[in-house]
Amino acid sequence: MATSKPKKKTIRTIPQERARMLVQASTQRVENFEEVALGFELDDALNESERCLLCPDPACVAGCPVAIDIVGFIENITLGNYRRSYDILTDANLLPAICGRVCPQEDQCEGVCPVGQTLEPVAIGRLERWVGDLALAKGWSNEPYIEPNGFKVGIVGSGPAGIACAADMAKTGCDVTVFEALHAPGGVLRYGIPEFRLPNRVVDAEMQNLTRLGVKFECNTLVGRLFTVEQMLSDLGFHTVFIGSGAGSPKFMDIPGESLHGVLSANELLTRCNLMGAGDFPRHDTPLDLGDRIAVIGSGNTAMDAMRVALRLGAEKVCCVYRRTRDESPAREEEISHAEEEGIEFHWLTAPVEILGNENGNVRAMRCVRMELGEPDESGRRRPVEIEGSEYEFEADTVVYAIGTNANPVLGQTSKLKLNQWGYLEVDENLATSMAGVYAGGDIVTGAATVILAMGLGRQAADSMKSYLGIRDTENVYRPQQRGCEGKLFGIDLEEKNFTRLRLA
């Protein structure tokens, strides 16, 4: 183990080549659901960590939604202090093994890495995954001493935002219960991401770390149907509630033929396969009936997952239909490359205008048009424009929509929470909703976003919830301007709602 601090580095003295990560061969992996990216070995991690310049004012930290001390955790890898590296990571991010796999680092921390101005940027995400995987293999976890404070906290949804909020509230001594509508915790981490990209064993292990903090999970519990948010605060006795229920209601295009048999959303396809064992029918009683020719509309990460799942379920031909070009695709470059290697066909600058059925009401084809790119739209991407007279038929047995999601309407229909014009929960700068004591974060507030962004909002909401409950947080000391003894009991501000132990004679 190294004992001295590394010398100052320059772009000339660091390893020039990025460490390569092994992956399953494309011909092999299309036959299984085993993880495609195999992760770094020790030598790879050490070599890659040496590429970090240890910037004194690191842009990567500012580029991370939860402000991980990236320089600190990487420096400790170079020093051989792997457990310390894990401690630094989990101080800001409870799920390093997950985020290292699925976060779009190329658009966040790695996107602003100064090494990337000359060479390939430091593989921050792969190093994060390596540390996270090492922690799981060695059984590391951080379980602080927790003094119960008497407050009950309810969390709606066990996705990234919910579990980040739950962890922070549990660490303060709150009695935390997470309500999950599906039959296993993890939210989109479990139902929305296939095992070849994020194995369930990793999700299970990270959920286990939460239970060690005292967090309780209540699955098969749909808040808004079994009980309302208002009842959580009244009948169920929760002092504060966080809503991180995500945005799982699929979008469609409202074109003719969407009611035909063989049209489904990527969310349905992935949930049936990832969570309900549809790929193992009839041993699992979840049918899928995909057909041989699959067309997926959209080109984001969810679309890539849906196409690659369909291929592994035995489809003969899987195609991506996207109205822009590869350059405008919102999916991660790694996911597009893996899909191309596996034989997915990409039909760029193509838009469906009608889904065609046969005499039995089953999908037989799509009618599509060719597109060209015009001026940029509000997203900054060039707007696709239809080429007149370019219609043609595109053969397909199954059409899968992967063009985004909307907020699930259940909570809005069953509570008095204020919604914005798109149906998402409206919150203020502290992530407080229109109902006192109720906070929200993640996709139910922002719309579909990244895992790490949702976690960041979950932690931000936890800070606000602590202040609402009056729990002293050593990292966020509030009301410093108060002086004197007014409003205090035994020297403690009454608004802190805290307590002190007294020994009676």
Secondary structure by P-SEA (a helix, b strand, c coil): ccccccccccccccccccbbbbbccccccccccccccccccaaaaaaaaaacccccccccccccccccaaaaaaaaaaacaaaaaaaaaacccccaaaaaccccccccccccccccccccccaaaaaaaaaaaaaaaabbbbbcccccccbbbbbccccaaaaaaaaaaaaaccbbbbbbcccccccccccccccccccaaaaaaaaaaaaaaccccccccccccccccccccccccccbbbbcccccbbbbcccccccccccccaaaaaaaccccccccccccccccccccbbbbccccaaaaaaaaaaaaacccbbbbbbccccccccccaaaaaaaaaacccccccccccbbbbcccccccccbbbbbbbcccccccccbbbbcccbbbbbbbcbbbbcccccccccccccccccccccccbbbcccccccccccccccccccccccaaaaaaaaaaaaaaaaaaaccccccccccccccccccccccccccccbbbbbbcc
